Amino acid sequence: MEKEQIISNTYYDLGGFSSVKNTLEQARKKEPSIKYQDVKTWFGLSTAGFWLRFWRHWGFLPENVTEK
């Protein structure tokens, strides 16, 4: 599983929305190579990117839909 997917699963599996720090700690349990910058990059996407990730995570959008 790629880092972005692990971070996404971790963020949404923590019983709600979480901080960068908590997401990083939990994601590293699944994939120790995940760095702080990986999580910050994932969090740092625009608001539109947030909703794309949210809907894609729950299976409502195909992978080929991207933020423009």
DALIN-V454416 format. One record per residue. N is the residue number from 1. RES is the residue in one letter. SS is DSSP state (H for helix, E for strand, - for the rest). D_CENTER is the distance of its C-alpha to the mean C-alpha in whole Angstrom. Layout:
# DALIN-V454416
n=N res=RES ss=SS d_center=D_CENTER
n=N res=RES ss=SS d_center=D_CENTER
This chain:
# DALIN-V454416
n=1 res=M ss=- d_center=12
n=2 res=E ss=- d_center=11
n=3 res=K ss=H d_center=8
n=4 res=E ss=H d_center=5
n=5 res=Q ss=H d_center=6
n=6 res=I ss=H d_center=7
n=7 res=I ss=H d_center=4
n=8 res=S ss=H d_center=3
n=9 res=N ss=H d_center=6
n=10 res=T ss=H d_center=7
n=11 res=Y ss=H d_center=6
n=12 res=Y ss=H d_center=8
n=13 res=D ss=H d_center=10
n=14 res=L ss=- d_center=12
n=15 res=G ss=- d_center=14
n=16 res=G ss=- d_center=13
n=17 res=F ss=- d_center=10
n=18 res=S ss=- d_center=10
n=19 res=S ss=- d_center=11
n=20 res=V ss=H d_center=10
n=21 res=K ss=H d_center=13
n=22 res=N ss=H d_center=12
n=23 res=T ss=H d_center=9
n=24 res=L ss=H d_center=10
n=25 res=E ss=H d_center=13
n=26 res=Q ss=H d_center=12
n=27 res=A ss=H d_center=9
n=28 res=R ss=H d_center=13
n=29 res=K ss=H d_center=15
n=30 res=K ss=H d_center=13
n=31 res=E ss=- d_center=13
n=32 res=P ss=- d_center=15
n=33 res=S ss=- d_center=15
n=34 res=I ss=- d_center=12
n=35 res=K ss=- d_center=13
n=36 res=Y ss=H d_center=12
n=37 res=Q ss=H d_center=12
n=38 res=D ss=H d_center=9
n=39 res=V ss=H d_center=7
n=40 res=K ss=H d_center=10
n=41 res=T ss=H d_center=9
n=42 res=W ss=H d_center=6
n=43 res=F ss=H d_center=7
n=44 res=G ss=- d_center=10
n=45 res=L ss=- d_center=10
n=46 res=S ss=- d_center=13
n=47 res=T ss=H d_center=13
n=48 res=A ss=H d_center=14
n=49 res=G ss=H d_center=11
n=50 res=F ss=H d_center=9
n=51 res=W ss=H d_center=11
n=52 res=L ss=H d_center=11
n=53 res=R ss=H d_center=7
n=54 res=F ss=H d_center=9
n=55 res=W ss=H d_center=12
n=56 res=R ss=H d_center=11
n=57 res=H ss=H d_center=9
n=58 res=W ss=- d_center=12
n=59 res=G ss=- d_center=14
n=60 res=F ss=- d_center=16
n=61 res=L ss=- d_center=15
n=62 res=P ss=- d_center=16
n=63 res=E ss=- d_center=14
n=64 res=N ss=- d_center=17
n=65 res=V ss=- d_center=16
n=66 res=T ss=- d_center=15
n=67 res=E ss=- d_center=15
n=68 res=K ss=- d_center=18
